[in-house]
Amino acid sequence: MPEGLRADLQQQIASGDCLLVVGAGVAIFGTGNAPCASWNGLLRHGVQHCAKHLPGLPPGWAEPSRLP
């Protein structure tokens, strides 16, 4: 990052005039592509967790064909 841009960003943050918007892309990059960092990975993990911890789910409920 160029020094002038860095200084401007630091000044904007210090004065409270900065809004940071973070999406899944930042999480994926920041975690080295961790499986749960993407929306699909998070949903897959949630489905697997439910299948493991919630007895009585219908057969095939957590089949991969149901996931994006």
Helices and strands as residue ranges (DSSP letters): H 3-14, H 24-30, G 35-37, H 39-53, G 64-66
